[in-house]
């Protein structure tokens, strides 16, 4: 496994919702957040895809039969986890572009 943190979360939905609805909801919530990428339905994120970057990738799966949702998020624990977060916070505190020094292409592919 490429270095990083993968979180798998499970929840019971209130009411009946589809993956497409959740993807749209999350995209609306994270709109303008340059380092959060919400995956299309059926596509799971992997730590190798955020390796060496400040991105957080999020994917979903909804089991409509049981009303359960599985959410997976991945980050690079060096860049997004510590050093990148410090740079991002400094940029905001200094009034600079939030992405300054952080808009690098991930190592993979």
DAMO-V765862 format. One record per pair of residues at least 12 apart in sequence whose C-alpha atoms are under 8 Angstrom apart, sorted by the first residue. I is the first residue (numbers start at 1). GAP is how many residues later the second one is. D is the distance in Angstrom with one decimal. If there is no record, write none. Layout:
i:gap:d
I:GAP:D
I:GAP:D
//
This chain:
i:gap:d
1:46:7.5
1:47:7.6
2:45:6.0
2:46:5.3
2:49:7.1
3:44:6.8
3:45:7.6
3:48:7.0
3:73:6.5
3:74:7.1
4:43:5.5
4:44:7.9
4:47:7.0
4:70:7.0
4:71:5.6
4:72:4.2
4:73:4.7
4:74:7.5
5:42:6.9
5:69:5.6
5:70:5.4
5:71:6.3
5:72:5.9
6:40:7.6
6:41:6.7
6:66:6.9
6:67:5.8
6:68:4.5
6:69:6.8
7:64:8.0
7:65:5.6
7:66:5.3
7:67:6.4
8:62:6.9
8:63:5.8
8:64:4.6
8:65:6.8
9:61:5.7
9:62:5.1
9:63:6.4
10:58:7.0
10:59:5.7
10:60:4.7
10:61:6.4
11:57:5.7
11:58:5.4
11:59:6.7
12:55:5.8
12:56:4.5
12:57:6.3
13:54:5.4
13:55:5.8
13:56:6.7
14:53:7.9
15:52:7.6
16:48:7.1
16:51:6.7
17:45:7.8
17:47:7.3
17:50:7.9
18:44:6.3
18:46:7.0
19:22:6.1
19:41:6.6
19:42:6.1
19:43:5.5
20:20:8.0
20:21:6.2
22:38:7.7
23:15:6.8
23:16:7.4
23:17:6.9
23:18:7.0
23:36:8.0
23:37:7.4
26:12:7.0
34:65:7.7
35:19:6.3
35:20:4.5
35:21:6.1
36:19:5.7
36:20:4.9
36:21:5.9
36:22:7.6
37:18:7.1
37:19:6.3
37:20:4.8
37:21:6.3
38:19:5.9
38:20:4.9
38:21:6.2
39:18:7.0
39:19:5.9
39:20:5.1
39:21:7.8
40:19:7.3
41:18:7.4
41:19:6.8
41:20:7.5
42:17:7.8
42:18:7.2
42:19:6.9
43:16:6.4
43:17:7.8
44:14:7.6
44:15:5.1
44:16:7.2
44:28:7.2
45:12:5.9
45:13:6.3
45:14:6.0
45:27:7.1
45:28:6.8
45:29:6.5
46:28:6.4
47:27:5.6
47:28:6.4
47:29:6.8
48:59:8.0
48:60:6.1
49:57:6.7
49:58:7.6
49:59:5.5
49:60:7.3
50:24:7.2
50:25:6.0
50:26:5.8
50:56:5.7
50:57:7.5
50:58:7.4
51:24:7.6
51:25:5.3
51:55:5.7
51:56:5.8
51:57:6.7
52:24:6.4
52:26:7.7
52:27:6.2
52:54:5.3
52:55:5.6
53:23:6.5
53:26:5.9
53:27:6.8
53:49:7.2
53:50:7.8
53:51:6.4
53:52:6.8
53:53:4.9
53:54:7.5
54:21:7.4
54:22:7.0
54:25:5.5
54:26:4.5
54:30:5.9
54:31:7.8
54:48:6.4
54:49:7.7
55:20:6.3
55:21:7.6
55:25:6.7
56:17:6.6
56:18:5.6
56:19:4.9
56:20:7.9
56:24:7.6
57:16:5.5
57:17:5.4
57:18:6.9
58:13:7.1
58:14:5.6
58:15:4.4
58:16:6.7
59:12:5.8
59:13:5.3
59:14:6.5
60:12:6.4
84:18:6.9
87:14:7.7
87:15:7.8
88:12:7.7
88:14:7.6
//
